[in-house]
Amino acid sequence: MNALHQYYENQEEPNRSCLLALRDLILPLDRDITHELKYGMPFFCYKGKMFCYLWVHKKLGQPYIGIVEGKHFKHPLLIQEKRSRMKVMMLDANADLPVKTIKEIIKQALALYKNGVVKI
């Protein structure tokens, strides 16, 4: 079992199922998205450049999607907290995922790379 797979296996339910569902939602959005473990976290890269990641908030225990270059766009569900560059979208692992919204945010993040706002 590789380290990336192990990361998901080590998560407690319902966070594990939520994180796996997010992975399965993000990967098919573009053929140039790859999935790898960096800094002990599952990262998604676009043409080798990290653009988002999955994690569980230490204090709240909730899974979230981190958008690496979130500072470049606004969305009401993205929060900055004390980060200068990244924004996160908190999720409730016990509720249905807002699939349409997640796809919209991921596509906005990808557009930053595709349109040259963030250099690849």
C-alpha positions in Angstrom: 0.0 0.0 0.0 1.5 3.3 -1.0 1.7 6.4 1.3 -1.1 8.2 -0.5 -3.5 5.3 -0.1 -2.4 5.0 3.5 -3.3 8.6 4.2 -6.9 8.0 3.3 -7.0 4.6 5.2 -5.7 6.4 8.4 -8.6 8.8 8.5 -11.6 8.1 10.7 -15.1 7.9 9.3 -17.0 9.9 8.2 -13.9 12.0 7.1 -12.4 9.1 5.2 -15.4 8.7 3.0 -15.7 12.4 2.5 -12.0 12.8 1.5 -12.2 9.8 -0.9 -15.3 11.3 -2.5 -13.5 14.6 -2.9 -10.6 12.8 -4.6 -13.0 11.0 -6.9 -14.6 14.3 -7.7 -11.5 16.3 -8.4 -9.4 13.8 -10.4 -11.7 13.5 -13.5 -12.1 17.3 -13.9 -9.0 17.6 -16.1 -6.7 15.0 -17.7 -3.6 17.0 -16.6 -4.5 16.6 -12.9 -2.2 14.3 -10.9 -2.6 13.2 -7.3 0.3 12.8 -5.0 1.4 13.0 -1.4 3.3 16.1 -0.5 4.1 17.3 3.1 2.1 14.3 4.3 -1.1 15.7 2.5 -2.9 14.6 -0.6 -2.2 17.2 -3.2 -3.6 17.7 -6.7 -1.3 19.1 -9.2 -2.0 20.6 -12.6 0.9 20.0 -15.0 3.1 19.4 -12.1 2.1 22.6 -10.2 0.3 22.1 -6.8 -3.2 23.7 -7.0 -5.3 22.2 -4.3 -5.1 19.7 -1.4 -7.3 17.9 1.1 -6.9 18.0 4.8 -8.8 17.8 8.1 -8.9 21.0 10.2 -7.0 20.3 13.5 -9.4 22.2 15.8 -12.7 21.5 14.1 -12.0 18.0 12.9 -13.7 18.8 9.6 -12.3 17.9 6.2 -11.6 20.8 3.8 -10.3 21.6 0.3 -7.4 23.9 0.3 -6.9 26.1 -2.8 -3.2 26.9 -3.1 -3.7 30.2 -5.0 -7.0 31.1 -3.4 -5.9 34.7 -2.9 -6.5 35.2 -6.7 -10.3 34.8 -6.6 -13.3 35.2 -4.3 -16.0 32.8 -3.5 -18.4 33.1 -0.5 -17.5 29.6 0.7 -13.7 30.1 0.6 -12.1 31.4 3.8 -8.6 32.7 4.2 -8.1 32.4 8.0 -4.5 33.4 8.8 -3.1 32.3 5.4 -1.7 34.8 2.9 -2.0 32.8 -0.2 -4.4 29.9 0.4 -8.1 29.7 1.0 -10.1 26.8 2.3 -13.5 25.4 1.8 -14.7 23.7 5.0 -17.0 20.6 4.5 -19.4 18.7 6.7 -18.5 15.0 6.4 -22.0 14.1 7.7 -23.8 16.0 4.9 -24.0 15.6 1.2 -21.1 17.3 -0.6 -22.0 20.5 -2.5 -20.7 18.8 -5.7 -21.7 21.6 -8.1 -20.0 24.3 -5.9 -16.9 22.2 -5.4 -16.5 21.6 -9.2 -17.0 25.4 -9.7 -14.3 26.3 -7.3 -11.8 23.7 -8.6 -12.5 24.9 -12.2 -11.8 28.5 -11.1 -8.6 27.4 -9.5 -7.5 25.5 -12.6 -8.3 28.5 -14.7 -5.6 30.5 -12.9 -3.0 28.1 -14.3 -4.7 27.7 -17.7 -5.0 31.5 -18.2 -1.4 32.2 -17.0 -2.4 34.1 -13.8 -0.2 31.5 -12.1 2.8 30.4 -14.1 3.3 26.7 -14.8 
